[in-house]
Amino acid sequence: MEDLKLKLSDIIVQIEGVTVCLYQQEVKKGYAKFNPVIASIAQAIDQLYQYKKENPEIDIEENRLLEKMTEALRAMEAGDTVLLADILQYELADYLKEIISSL
């Protein structure tokens, strides 16, 4: 569990790096930083599924993470970097913090 908490905390830090770049209109740099974050989130979702399978009493909505990632990717496809940064910072990172608290 501690490993999962550390992974999620690391993802939050990575997200903060992406959002700083996007808010500063350093789009290429922000997207370059976002690519490894996507892979990290995918791994974390897999770990969360496994953890929840072993601990069904834990209230984690993995689908909520997937929805936020889908919203983020749609914003990215639309080229709306401010919306992307907002989703990452205020929805995805905040939910990751909630998950850490519940673990």
C-alpha positions as CSV (number, residue, x, y, z in Angstrom):
1,M,0.0,0.0,0.0
2,E,2.8,2.4,0.8
3,D,4.2,1.8,-2.6
4,L,0.9,2.7,-4.2
5,K,0.7,5.9,-2.1
6,L,4.2,6.9,-3.2
7,K,3.4,6.2,-6.9
8,L,0.3,8.3,-6.6
9,S,2.2,11.1,-4.9
10,D,4.8,11.0,-7.6
11,I,2.1,11.3,-10.3
12,I,0.7,14.3,-8.5
13,V,4.2,16.0,-8.6
14,Q,4.5,15.1,-12.3
15,I,1.0,16.5,-13.0
16,E,2.1,19.8,-11.3
17,G,5.1,20.0,-13.7
18,V,2.8,19.5,-16.7
19,T,0.3,22.1,-15.6
20,V,3.0,24.7,-14.9
21,C,4.2,24.3,-18.4
22,L,0.7,24.4,-19.9
23,Y,-0.3,27.5,-17.9
24,Q,2.9,29.2,-19.1
25,Q,2.0,28.3,-22.7
26,E,5.0,26.0,-23.0
27,V,2.8,23.5,-24.8
28,K,5.4,21.3,-26.4
29,K,7.3,21.0,-23.1
30,G,4.0,20.3,-21.3
31,Y,2.9,17.6,-23.7
32,A,6.4,16.0,-23.5
33,K,6.0,15.9,-19.7
34,F,2.5,14.6,-20.0
35,N,3.4,11.4,-22.0
36,P,5.2,9.6,-19.1
37,V,2.4,10.8,-16.8
38,I,-0.2,8.9,-18.9
39,A,1.9,5.7,-18.6
40,S,2.2,6.2,-14.8
41,I,-1.5,6.8,-14.4
42,A,-2.3,3.6,-16.4
43,Q,0.0,1.6,-14.2
44,A,-1.5,3.2,-11.1
45,I,-5.0,2.3,-12.3
46,D,-4.0,-1.3,-12.7
47,Q,-2.5,-1.3,-9.2
48,L,-5.7,0.3,-7.8
49,Y,-7.9,-2.4,-9.5
50,Q,-5.7,-5.1,-7.9
51,Y,-5.7,-3.4,-4.5
52,K,-9.4,-3.0,-4.5
53,K,-9.9,-6.6,-5.5
54,E,-7.9,-7.6,-2.5
55,N,-9.6,-5.0,-0.3
56,P,-13.2,-4.6,-1.4
57,E,-14.0,-2.4,1.6
58,I,-11.9,0.4,0.1
59,D,-14.0,3.1,-1.6
60,I,-12.0,3.9,-4.8
61,E,-13.7,4.8,-8.1
62,E,-11.2,3.6,-10.7
63,N,-13.7,4.6,-13.4
64,R,-13.6,8.2,-12.2
65,L,-9.8,8.2,-12.9
66,L,-10.5,6.9,-16.4
67,E,-13.2,9.5,-17.0
68,K,-10.8,12.3,-15.9
69,M,-8.1,10.9,-18.2
70,T,-10.6,10.8,-21.1
71,E,-11.6,14.4,-20.4
72,A,-7.9,15.4,-20.4
73,L,-7.2,13.6,-23.7
74,R,-10.2,15.3,-25.3
75,A,-9.0,18.7,-24.2
76,M,-5.6,17.8,-25.6
77,E,-7.1,16.8,-28.9
78,A,-9.0,20.0,-29.0
79,G,-5.8,22.0,-28.4
80,D,-7.3,23.5,-25.2
81,T,-4.2,23.6,-23.0
82,V,-5.8,25.7,-20.3
83,L,-8.7,23.2,-20.0
84,L,-6.2,20.3,-20.0
85,A,-4.2,22.0,-17.2
86,D,-7.4,22.6,-15.2
87,I,-8.6,19.0,-15.5
88,L,-5.2,17.7,-14.6
89,Q,-4.7,20.0,-11.6
90,Y,-8.2,20.5,-10.2
91,E,-9.8,17.2,-11.0
92,L,-7.3,14.4,-11.6
93,A,-4.6,15.5,-9.0
94,D,-7.3,16.3,-6.4
95,Y,-8.9,12.9,-6.9
96,L,-5.5,11.2,-6.5
97,K,-5.1,13.1,-3.2
98,E,-8.4,11.7,-2.1
99,I,-7.4,8.2,-3.0
100,I,-4.1,8.6,-1.1
101,S,-6.1,9.7,2.0
102,S,-8.4,6.7,1.7
103,L,-5.6,4.1,1.4
